[in-house]
Amino acid sequence: MSQRDRAWGRSRCFIFVDCEGVNPVLQTMREFGAVAWPSRVTFHGKDDTRHTFLAFRDWLTQFPGRPVFWSDNPAYDWQVINILFLKYQHENPFGWSARRIGDFYAGLVGDVNRQSDWKKLRITDHDHNPVHDALGNLEAFDRMMNGERA
């Protein structure tokens, strides 16, 4: 693997996640979607049950190393995935951190006030289907990685 590939995270898998119907107080969620970068393999969690989180954990094992959690808003998405992994698995395969796409983009363009401009790079419509939304976020990220800017 080249130094550039390692620098861009290709020695590990980035997982783009979107959650819908979250109630953090009740530790519930209606559904979530996850898409792996660069492969674009998807996972659709249709509820917040033990079975779903066992299946999600098993899905994550197909990728190398510890998966890296990416989200439009990890303060929302990561916290509920973390809570439910801890509830059902007693550990979170993502560890204790997540990456925010908007912060990454703002750093690329050198302007913290442009943290939302990256959303213009989505291809798949943001329609609140969590798999579609996660895929759109991955597409925007992929375009950023290829030098595009909004």
C-alpha angles and dihedrals in degrees: 000000000000124000089245091054091051091047091054093048099255091136086067133038121253112212118202111207135188126182129200132193097019125174105179093184092058092035091234135134132181097213146325139203131212130190125188121226127248097007097050091219108159139214125193116198104197096188142005100257131133089250092056093050092047088052091047091050090049091047090054092055092072090072127076122260126342110334117243114227115225124182144159087239115011091178084071106026101036095046094058094043088049094048093049094045089051091046094052106022104024088229138059114229089209092060121218103316144062138189125239115218093210093056091049091051093046089053092049093053094037095234122104090197091067096064092126100042092089090073088076087068094065115113101186112068117256097238101151093255095130095220091050092046093049090048091050089052091049090049091053090048091049090052090050089052088054091055101263120141129186 
